[in-house]
Amino acid sequence: MTTDPELVSAYGSPLYVYDAARVRAAARDLREAVPQPSRIYYSLKANPHPALVAELRRGGVHAEVTSRGELAAALEAGHPAGELLYSGPGKVAAELDEAVRAGVRAFSVESFGDLERVGAAAAAHDAVADCVLRINAAGAPGTAGLRMTGGPSQFGFDLDWLAKEADRLRVAGTRVVGLHFFPLTNSADEDGLIAELAQSVRTAAHLRDRLGIELELLDLGGGFACPYATAGERPVYRRLREALAEVLDENLPGWREGRPVVAFESGRYLVGDSGRLLSTVTDVKPSRGSTYAVLDAGINHLGGLSGLGRLLPLRAQPTGPARTPAAGEPAEPVTLAGPLCTPADILARAVELPGVRSGDLLAVPNVGAYGLTASLLGFLGHRAPAEVLVDGDRVVSATRLALQRRALEPGDGAADATDPSTARR
Ligand SMILES: Cc1ncc(COP(=O)(O)O)c(C=O)c1O
């Protein structure tokens, strides 16, 4: 039972469908694309569904988490806490305490204050946290993609700040064991991506010498691309492996023996093309010369961040029933709107869907990454779509996320109140 109409009649519409075979293929392709030996982290921010995370874990992919929710999902998927990388800006004492208590020992730190807070959490449990310093370095010029660092940023240490205050790197409860880069994301331009990763390798070698860091782990991040909500294929990076191995040989000759361990991170490349969103047309209407098809899924279920002008622009390109329009039916391009009471709830404009009718089932491809998880799930209170993972003709997992309001007693949130003495650092 895996045709779209069968799945929708079993689990309802709208519905996210993830394909395990595609997840395995993406992991295989990424491993092929990067120099070996190396480690790959899956960034749960792209899609924290535990069944997808478990699929990747079985394929030898590690996990990078940035919150208590992602930590819980990674643990549920069977990752040992001691193998996780916990990263992200603004980590608060309570989540660090929970992470260390769960057994997490590797953190990416974004500032001296972050390092001190990680150290305080580790020391409180008589533990030592292995920290990689996230670096905000100038990237390679002219690289295409969505840039994360390179200018003023909440992410990472500026190089001169790090050099000037390097003595602040000695913090009880921590060991600085490496460096972390993630300068850009979604780069389909292979030459640009190679230039960016190579630049990070050179910066890492320079910093290791300048700061005297014992480089055990070099996380080069990623930037591996995948189409989003439109038809298309993941790029295949054919030259990156060799080109980057050469740069590593030149700058960090011990890397082939794991000194340092070289790591990459990816969210969208690993799961983006595994997912499709099935949605039903609930209404079709003309309006002042345009045709609107209203769907049962909007920016509350897909790409809410892009609906707000953040992330990638959303130009959903669904596939639907191809038919010749009957007399009187719209044959012109259609605007796809969601069910929310905001003009921002548009999934696509000028889509060619001749003869689209109420009741039609549309499929938006390539939304396994930054689909439901990057959406405005709470906005207007519609139910979340179900999510199913299929493997061949088997449904491996079927779940529905739910937001719940529950009553609190005074003091229930005390652990989350920020301690001003640590926040001021
Ligand atoms: C530190 C870090 N790691 C991983 C990712 C995942 O990026 P992508 O899904 O494009 O691979 C991001 C994206 O913003 C990031 O900032």
The ligand as a Gaussian input file, in Angstrom:
#p B3LYP/6-31G(d) Opt

LIG

0 1
 C       25.693000      24.467000      11.632000
 C       24.788000      23.904000      10.600000
 N       24.893000      22.595000      10.326000
 C       24.099000      22.014000       9.402000
 C       23.142000      22.733000       8.716000
 C       22.285000      22.008000       7.734000
 O       22.290000      22.574000       6.492000
 P       21.747000      21.793000       5.216000
 O       20.408000      21.265000       5.573000
 O       21.697000      22.813000       4.149000
 O       22.702000      20.682000       4.929000
 C       23.014000      24.095000       8.943000
 C       22.017000      24.884000       8.206000
 O       21.680000      25.979000       8.431000
 C       23.855000      24.693000       9.930000
 O       23.762000      25.991000      10.218000

